[in-house]
Amino acid sequence: MENLTNEELMTTVAEGKLNNMRYLFERHHKHIFNFLLKMSRDRIISQDLTQEVFYNMIKYRKSYNSGKFTSWMFTIARNSLSNHFKNKKESHSALETLTTLPDEGDNGEEYMHLYRAIEKLPVSDQELIVLNRFQGIKYDELAEIVQSTPGAVKVKVSRALKKLKNLYFQVI
């Protein structure tokens, strides 16, 4: 089972072999958690939503149509995050409550400036930058996730990065 692709594994899960979800969880839970953490800036919410994403993947397994697995997975993650904030009537800005940022390393102050600049972007731009630059999602796959075309996504990412650059230099 471990040699199967993500798409093949998800197909087996959709067919009722729910134990195979553990392989997908092992492969992708960190990616989902990191995406949710960068978007929510709250470790506990990110942990809860990561579990919810994998629960929803099982719950909605019949809706998987043998497409690109990671696109489907990140779509579920985006929807879970959006639903969380709608239900809680909160905003995406919880940076003030976060004491340490992920991946700080030796450049903690630079990361703090970067996250403050990202936080000032519209949520749609934040998602594009986090998925493309932090999670390494290619434009074709990102287009599937946000239901657009690769060309349009490339332009949106480019514009979002320009906004981020301007905001970053305003923050420091």
Sine and cosine of phi, psi and omega as CSV:
sin_phi,cos_phi,sin_psi,cos_psi,sin_omega,cos_omega
0.00,0.00,-0.59,0.81,-0.04,-1.00
-0.91,0.42,-0.35,0.94,-0.01,-1.00
-1.00,0.08,-0.17,0.99,-0.01,-1.00
-0.96,0.27,0.47,-0.88,0.08,-1.00
-0.95,0.30,0.22,-0.98,0.06,-1.00
-0.84,0.54,-0.69,0.72,-0.03,-1.00
-0.90,0.44,-0.67,0.74,0.02,-1.00
-0.91,0.41,-0.66,0.75,0.04,-1.00
-0.89,0.45,-0.70,0.72,-0.02,-1.00
-0.91,0.41,-0.55,0.83,0.06,-1.00
-0.89,0.45,-0.65,0.76,0.03,-1.00
-0.92,0.40,-0.60,0.80,0.05,-1.00
-0.90,0.43,-0.70,0.72,0.01,-1.00
-0.88,0.48,-0.49,0.87,0.02,-1.00
-0.99,0.14,-0.04,1.00,0.09,-1.00
0.92,-0.39,-0.03,1.00,0.02,-1.00
-1.00,0.03,0.96,0.26,-0.13,-0.99
-0.91,0.42,-0.42,0.91,0.03,-1.00
-0.89,0.46,-0.39,0.92,0.00,-1.00
-0.95,0.32,-0.22,0.98,0.05,-1.00
-0.89,0.45,-0.44,0.90,-0.01,-1.00
-0.87,0.49,-0.56,0.83,0.02,-1.00
-0.93,0.37,-0.64,0.76,0.04,-1.00
-0.92,0.38,-0.62,0.78,0.05,-1.00
-0.88,0.47,-0.73,0.68,-0.01,-1.00
-0.87,0.50,-0.61,0.79,-0.03,-1.00
-0.97,0.26,-0.55,0.84,-0.25,-0.97
-0.83,-0.56,-0.10,1.00,-0.08,-1.00
-0.89,0.46,-0.55,0.84,0.02,-1.00
-0.93,0.36,-0.62,0.79,0.02,-1.00
-0.89,0.45,-0.70,0.71,0.00,-1.00
-0.91,0.41,-0.73,0.69,0.01,-1.00
-0.85,0.52,-0.73,0.69,-0.02,-1.00
-0.89,0.45,-0.65,0.76,0.06,-1.00
-0.87,0.49,-0.76,0.65,-0.03,-1.00
-0.90,0.43,-0.60,0.80,0.03,-1.00
-0.91,0.41,-0.69,0.73,0.00,-1.00
-0.92,0.39,-0.50,0.87,-0.01,-1.00
-1.00,0.09,-0.63,0.78,-0.06,-1.00
-1.00,-0.07,-0.46,0.89,-0.06,-1.00
0.87,0.49,0.51,0.86,0.01,-1.00
-0.65,-0.76,0.91,-0.42,-0.09,-1.00
-0.88,0.47,-0.67,0.74,-0.04,-1.00
-0.93,0.37,-0.71,0.71,0.05,-1.00
-0.86,0.50,-0.66,0.75,-0.02,-1.00
-0.90,0.44,-0.65,0.76,0.05,-1.00
-0.90,0.44,-0.72,0.69,0.01,-1.00
-0.89,0.46,-0.71,0.70,-0.04,-1.00
-0.94,0.35,-0.51,0.86,0.07,-1.00
-0.88,0.47,-0.70,0.71,0.07,-1.00
-0.88,0.47,-0.66,0.75,0.00,-1.00
-0.89,0.45,-0.63,0.77,0.01,-1.00
-0.86,0.51,-0.73,0.68,-0.03,-1.00
-0.95,0.32,-0.54,0.84,0.11,-0.99
-0.89,0.45,-0.71,0.70,0.00,-1.00
-0.92,0.40,-0.51,0.86,0.06,-1.00
-0.90,0.43,-0.62,0.79,0.06,-1.00
-0.95,0.31,-0.72,0.70,-0.04,-1.00
-0.86,0.51,-0.67,0.75,-0.06,-1.00
-0.96,-0.26,0.43,0.90,-0.06,-1.00
-0.84,0.54,-0.51,0.86,-0.01,-1.00
-0.93,0.35,-0.34,0.94,0.01,-1.00
-0.99,0.14,-0.17,0.99,0.04,-1.00
-0.94,0.35,0.82,-0.57,-0.11,-0.99
-0.93,-0.36,0.54,0.84,0.03,-1.00
0.90,0.44,0.36,0.93,0.09,-1.00
-0.99,0.13,-0.32,-0.95,0.03,-1.00
-0.93,0.37,0.88,-0.47,-0.09,-1.00
-0.86,0.51,-0.73,0.68,-0.09,-1.00
-0.91,0.42,-0.53,0.85,0.07,-1.00
-0.89,0.45,-0.72,0.70,0.01,-1.00
-0.89,0.45,-0.69,0.72,-0.02,-1.00
-0.89,0.45,-0.73,0.68,-0.02,-1.00
-0.95,0.33,-0.45,0.89,0.11,-0.99
-0.90,0.43,-0.69,0.72,0.05,-1.00
-0.89,0.45,-0.65,0.76,0.02,-1.00
-0.89,0.45,-0.70,0.72,0.02,-1.00
-0.88,0.48,-0.70,0.72,0.00,-1.00
-0.90,0.43,-0.65,0.76,0.02,-1.00
-0.89,0.46,-0.68,0.73,0.02,-1.00
-0.91,0.42,-0.71,0.70,0.01,-1.00
-0.88,0.48,-0.71,0.70,0.02,-1.00
-0.89,0.45,-0.62,0.78,0.01,-1.00
-0.86,0.51,-0.76,0.65,-0.05,-1.00
-0.95,0.32,-0.52,0.85,0.08,-1.00
-0.92,0.39,-0.70,0.71,-0.02,-1.00
-0.93,0.38,-0.58,0.81,-0.03,-1.00
-1.00,0.00,-0.15,0.99,-0.04,-1.00
0.79,0.61,0.68,0.73,0.03,-1.00
-0.94,-0.34,0.22,-0.97,0.11,-0.99
-0.98,-0.18,0.10,-0.99,0.01,-1.00
-0.99,0.16,-0.02,1.00,-0.09,-1.00
-0.99,-0.14,1.00,-0.09,0.06,-1.00
-0.85,-0.52,0.39,0.92,-0.08,-1.00
-0.88,0.47,-0.58,0.81,-0.05,-1.00
-0.88,0.47,-0.48,0.88,-0.05,-1.00
-1.00,0.06,-0.15,0.99,-0.06,-1.00
-1.00,0.00,0.83,-0.56,-0.04,-1.00
-1.00,0.01,-0.54,0.84,0.07,-1.00
-0.76,-0.65,0.61,-0.79,0.00,-1.00
-0.99,-0.14,0.50,-0.86,0.02,-1.00
-0.91,0.42,0.53,-0.85,0.09,-1.00
0.87,0.49,0.51,0.86,-0.04,-1.00
-0.89,0.46,-0.74,0.67,-0.03,-1.00
0.85,0.53,-0.65,-0.76,-0.02,-1.00
-1.00,0.04,-0.13,0.99,-0.11,-0.99
-0.94,-0.34,0.71,0.70,-0.07,-1.00
-0.82,0.57,-0.68,0.73,-0.03,-1.00
-0.92,0.39,-0.64,0.77,0.03,-1.00
-0.90,0.43,-0.66,0.75,0.05,-1.00
-0.90,0.43,-0.63,0.77,0.02,-1.00
-0.87,0.49,-0.69,0.72,0.04,-1.00
-0.89,0.46,-0.68,0.73,0.00,-1.00
-0.88,0.47,-0.74,0.68,-0.01,-1.00
-0.91,0.41,-0.58,0.81,0.06,-1.00
-0.91,0.41,-0.63,0.78,0.03,-1.00
-0.93,0.37,-0.69,0.73,0.03,-1.00
-0.87,0.49,-0.63,0.77,-0.02,-1.00
-0.88,0.48,-0.46,0.89,-0.01,-1.00
-0.99,0.17,-0.22,0.98,0.03,-1.00
-0.97,0.26,0.42,-0.91,0.16,-0.99
-0.86,0.51,0.49,-0.87,-0.06,-1.00
-0.83,0.56,-0.63,0.78,-0.01,-1.00
-0.88,0.47,-0.63,0.78,0.06,-1.00
-0.94,0.34,-0.62,0.79,0.05,-1.00
-0.85,0.52,-0.73,0.68,-0.01,-1.00
-0.86,0.50,-0.72,0.70,-0.02,-1.00
-0.87,0.49,-0.71,0.70,-0.03,-1.00
-0.92,0.39,-0.70,0.71,-0.02,-1.00
-0.90,0.44,-0.73,0.68,-0.02,-1.00
-0.91,0.41,-0.68,0.73,-0.07,-1.00
-0.98,0.20,-0.77,0.64,-0.13,-0.99
-1.00,0.02,-0.60,0.80,-0.03,-1.00
-1.00,-0.01,-0.62,0.78,-0.04,-1.00
-0.99,-0.11,-0.17,0.99,0.07,-1.00
0.95,0.30,0.43,0.90,0.02,-1.00
-0.97,0.24,0.80,-0.60,-0.01,-1.00
-0.95,0.31,0.31,-0.95,-0.07,-1.00
-0.87,0.50,-0.64,0.77,-0.01,-1.00
-0.87,0.49,-0.73,0.69,-0.02,-1.00
-0.94,0.33,-0.62,0.78,0.04,-1.00
-0.89,0.45,-0.59,0.81,0.05,-1.00
-0.88,0.48,-0.64,0.77,0.06,-1.00
-0.90,0.44,-0.68,0.73,-0.06,-1.00
-0.89,0.45,-0.70,0.71,-0.06,-1.00
-0.99,-0.12,0.14,0.99,0.04,-1.00
0.81,0.58,0.88,0.48,0.01,-1.00
-0.60,-0.80,-0.22,-0.98,0.06,-1.00
-0.97,-0.25,0.42,-0.91,0.02,-1.00
-0.85,0.53,-0.64,0.76,0.01,-1.00
-0.89,0.46,-0.69,0.72,0.01,-1.00
-0.91,0.41,-0.63,0.77,0.01,-1.00
-0.91,0.42,-0.66,0.75,0.01,-1.00
-0.87,0.49,-0.67,0.74,0.04,-1.00
-0.91,0.42,-0.69,0.72,-0.01,-1.00
-0.89,0.45,-0.66,0.75,0.03,-1.00
-0.90,0.43,-0.69,0.72,0.01,-1.00
-0.87,0.50,-0.71,0.71,0.02,-1.00
-0.91,0.41,-0.65,0.76,0.02,-1.00
-0.90,0.44,-0.64,0.77,0.03,-1.00
-0.92,0.40,-0.60,0.80,0.06,-1.00
-0.91,0.43,-0.68,0.73,0.06,-1.00
-0.88,0.48,-0.69,0.72,-0.01,-1.00
-0.88,0.47,-0.68,0.74,0.01,-1.00
-0.86,0.51,-0.72,0.69,0.02,-1.00
-0.89,0.45,-0.69,0.72,0.00,-1.00
-0.92,0.40,-0.62,0.79,-0.02,-1.00
-0.88,0.48,-0.70,0.72,-0.03,-1.00
-0.96,0.27,-0.30,0.95,0.12,-0.99
-0.98,0.22,-0.54,0.84,-0.05,-1.00
-0.95,0.30,-0.64,0.77,-0.09,-1.00
-0.99,0.13,0.00,0.00,0.00,0.00
